[in-house]
């Protein structure tokens, strides 16, 4: 009997996305130097769009979605990795143009693979996942810009989501006064557990205001986009910066250049997909350094892959708090 494994395979017959649990043979996997026995993946907003078909995320069909995976090397033709090595992969087109993490097995290029940092295992690495990794990239961008030297409050939008939760925790761990902006003010106690000093409703930043408002923030991390990002930039103090990494609200930027040319505010775009390996290593190092203050147990829930398709609409609809780890063997 052929050696098979289970994966969620997305297809698009008649322009409609259909995702089914499928038994596959290893020969079906794309070419690459490293075969991984996947233990865990995670569910990100982008994955939710892929699984529900609500966004044009998948670029090749059929596709195994899942932009994250972690597990152990099954076999390798690369001298960098040996069978049994604990590894993770995030981004590099995984789950978009390369078969991804919602699978019990994956084959990837060696250039995509990162050894799981000491202090983490496969599950905790996926509790962080792309969302936490992106949050770390945003914090590093603010740090490199000099924004973390401010005594002013820093704001995190979409704070109850995956990126937002870990951004709040990281900034608080670095000693900053963090204000969490969320549409779910019922999550105030959760966000304060992560280190938020104050909570504001989504409407505070989502309303259109003057092109240049009173200086309120030293800077922030934005996962929402649209009017929220415009308002945040307009309220950011002189030489402050906003790290933008999401578009949960909108991909538009209906604003002006005033904050950028009159206050020297910087808009720092943060992409996690094609981040060079050196910067990836730096971001994971920051996460591990403050691991105890990320409150991963409070931030994370686990969902078996067998229930993932029915669960996925919740993350797109903004009904998921923090991070979702996917057990691909359940």
N, C-alpha and C positions, 0 to 999 in steps of 0.2 A: 504494500500500500504506500502511495506517495506521501511524503512529509508535507502536511498542510497546516495552515494557520488561518485564523479568522480576522477579517478586516471589515470596516465600513467602507463600502464602495459607492461613490456618487456618480450617477450618470444623468444625462439630460435628453431623454427621449421627447420629441415634440416640444423642445424648449422649456420643459418642466423638470426641475431638479428632483431626482429620486435617489434616496440613500438606503442601501440594504446591507445587512450583515451577510458576508460572503466568505466561503471557504476558498482559499487560494493556495497554489503551490509556489515554492520559492522561485521557480523559474519565471514567474510572472512579474517579479520585482524589477525595477529599473536597474541599469548597470551602475556599479560603484565598487569601491574597494573594501567597504566595511558593512557587514551584515550584523544587525542588532536584534537581540531578543528584547522587545519592548516590555517594560513593566508598567509604566505610567505615561500618560499624556496629560494635557490640560485643556480646558475649554476657555477660549478667549472670544472676545466680541467678533473678531474676524472669522473664527470657526463657526460661530452662531450664524453669521451671514451665509457661509458656505453650506452648512447643513440644512438651512431653511430655504435656500435659494433666493433670499431677499436682497442679496447684493451680488454684483458680478465679481466674485472673488476668485473662483476657479478658472484657470486659463487653459487647462488641458483636460480632456475627457477620455475615458473614465478617470476618476481621481479618488485617492484615499485622502480625505481631509485630515486636519490636525497639524497645526504649525509648530507643535512642540512634541518631543518624545525624550524619554530617558529609560535606560536599561543597561544591559551588559552585552559586550561584543560576543557574537556567536562565532564569527570567523572574520579574518582580515588578511588582505594581501598587502596592507600598508605596514611598514616597519614601526609606525607610530603607535599602533594599537595591537593588543593581543587578546585572544579569547578570554573572557572573564572580566576584562576591564569595564569599570563603571563609567558610562558616557552619557552625554546629552546632546541633543541637536535642537536649535531654535532658528527659525527663519530660513534664509537662503532658498526661498521658494517652496519650502516644505509645506505640503498640504494645499499648494496653489498651482505650482507647475511641476512639482516633484512629489511622488507618493509619500504621504505624511504619517502622523503619529497615531491615528485611530486604527491601529493594527497591532497584532501580536508580534509582527516581524517587519523590519525595514532594511533596505539596502541604500546606502548613501555614499557620496564622495568623502574621502578622508578629510578634505578641506572644510567640510561642514561640521565635523565632529569635535566636541570639546570634552575633555575628561571632567567628570563631576568633581567640583572642588572639594577638598577635604573639609569635613564638617557637615556635608550634605549627603543624603542618599537619593535614590531615584524619586521617591515620593516627595521629599522636601524640595528637591530641585524643581519638580513640576508644580509644587505649591507656589513657588516663585514664578517659574515659567517665563514666557514672553512678556506677560504683564509686569511682573516684578523686575525683569531685566530692563524693560522699557522705562519703568520708574527710575531705576538706577541710572540709566543713560541721561534722563532728564535732570536728575540731581547733580550728576557730574557736569552736565552742560552749564547749569547755574553756578556750580562751584568754580569751573574754569573761567566763567565770565566775571567772577568776583561778587556775584549777587548774594552769596551766603555770608558775606561780611556785613550785610545790612542788619540794623537793629529793628527794622520794620517787620511787620507781619508778612508772611508768605502765604499765598492762598493755593489750594489744590481744588480743581473743579472735578465733578464726577467722582467725589471723594469716596463714595461707598463701593465703587466698582473695583476691579482687580488692580489696574494701574494706580488709581487714586488711593486705595487703601495702603498699598506699599509705599507710595510716595509720601503720604502723611506720616507713616511710621518711620521712614528713613530720615525725613527732614527733622522730625521730632528727636530722633536718636542723635542727630547732629547738633542738637541744642537750639533749634530754631522755633520760633513761635508760629505755629501753623493754624490757619483758619481753613476748615473743611467746608466746601460748598457742595450741597447735594439737594436733589429733589426729594430725597427721602429723609426728612428731618427726624423721623422716627428712629433713625439709626444713630442719633446723637450719642447715646451711651457707648455704642460700638466704636464710633470714631474717636471719642475721648479716651477709650481704652488704648487705641493705637497711638495716642499722643496729641490729638488735636486740642488746641487751647480754646477754640471757639467754633461754633457751627453757624453757617448762614444758609438760608434757603436758596434754591436755584434761581429764583426770580430776582434776587439782588443783582446778579450779573447778566441775566438774560434779557433785561429790559434795555431798550435803546436809550442812550443818553447823549450828552455832548461829545463832540470829537475828542476833546481834551478835558477830562473831568479832574476833580481835586485829587491830589496824590494820596493814595491810601496804602498801596502795597509796595513792598520792596521787590516783589516779583512773584512768580508762581509757576505751577505746572498745570497745563490745560489739556484735558482729554475730550473736550466737548466740541470746540470749534464754533463757527458761526458768530452770532451776536455776543455770546458769552466771551469768546476770545477777544473780540473787538472791545467790549467794555472793560475787560481785564487790562488790556494794553492801555486804554485811555486813563485808567486809574493807577497805573504803575508809576512809581516815583522816578525822578531823574536818574538816569544811568542804570535803571533796573532792567530786568530781563524776564521774559516768559518763555518757558520751554513747552512747545506745543507738540503733541504726539497723537491726537485723536480727533475724531469727527463724529462722535456719538450723537451730537446735536445737528450738525450741518458741516458740509465741506466748504461753504461760502465764507468770505471774509468781507462783510459789508461795512467796511470802515474807511478811515483816512490815514494818510501818512503822518499826521500831526504828532502822535506820540514818538515816532521814530526820528523825526527831523527837528522837533522842538524840545524834546526831553531826552533824546539819545537813548530811548528805550530799545532794547534788542529783542527780536522775535527769533527764538532758537528752535529750528525744526529738528525733531528727534525721530530717526528711523531705526527700527530694531532689526529689520529684515536683512540688510546687506552690510551691517556694521562689521568693520575689519576685526579680525580675531584678537589683535592686541587690545582694542577697546572693549571687546567682549570680556576678555580676561580681567580687565580693570573693573568693569561693572560687577562681575560676579564676586570679585574680591571685596568690593564695597558691601555687597549684600551679606556675604559670609561674616565680614567684620562686625556687622550690626545684627546678626541673625537672631540673637536673643530678644531684640526689641522689635522684630517684625511681627511678633504675635501670630505666627503661622497657624497655630491650632485654632485661634479665634477667627482667622481670616479665611480658612479653608473648609470646604465640604467635599466629600468624595462621591462620585457618581460612577456606576459600572458602565462600561461601554455598551452593554446590552440595553441600557435605558437612555442613551445619549441623544438619540434622534428625537424622542419625545420631550426631553429636557431642554434641548437647544433653544427653542423659541423664547425661553425665559431670559436668557442673557441679552438677546436682541431687544426685548421689551423692557430692559432695565430692572428686572425682578431678581437679579442675582447679587448677593452681597459678597464682596471680596473675590476669592479664587475658587475655582472648581478643578479638582484633580480627577482625572479619568483613569480608572483601573481597567486596562485593556483586557485583562484576563478574567473579568467578571461580567 
